[in-house]
């Protein structure tokens, strides 16, 4: 048993969809969330910048004595997971592996689409992981950079969003994929719009699979928390009010307190 908190890192507010899953699957756990809102978005940044930012911000979580970390940001996971793992002794997981595993579990024709930020797609991290697990898989990737600002604007069911989703995804539909990985924290919020364009294509949201993996790891290492009232603390590097406002959309409930800190 271990009552130290689980750390969740994201470039901003999107990782709250992972927090929602932690609360659902691991209700007794304390959570320390850090959103690097001062440097958002990570999607268009270079790998060097992302590596530096993640390294510095993970240090903040380590100082809070977390027992494990989830890199909830797909772009951060894509570029930094291995390096961050090598440098730190606690369990650290990202969202790419669990998402790829779930896609391979459900696909019938092994034609899998991946959408994400420019960074995530440029890194090729999903394609590499899918091919490593299933060399016969065909992977079709596409960056959808406008989805993040649309979600951050709260424009989930607007005509403009519908048009943008169609513009990005109709060519993917033509590729005959039966599974599409939503490779960005924000895309699950557009699930209905995406489903409307993609028809019966199975949509993979990595959050559930990622937290299930964390649960297995904590169980295996006897690191689960004892029963009790869990504490959830939220830290950001800038604009806490905006984080709290948007956070409601991702978390589905009010966030009472958000603290601004200088992590790096
Ligand atoms: N959290 C990022 C991701 O999942 C999306 C937002 C950003 O670009 O920072 O890739």
Boltz pocket constraint, residues with backbone or C-beta under 6 A from the ligand:
constraints:
  - pocket:
      binder: B
      contacts: [[A, 10], [A, 11], [A, 12], [A, 14], [A, 15], [A, 40], [A, 41], [A, 42], [A, 43], [A, 44], [A, 72], [A, 73], [A, 74], [A, 75], [A, 76], [A, 117], [A, 120], [A, 148], [A, 183], [A, 184], [A, 185], [A, 186]]
      max_distance: 6.0
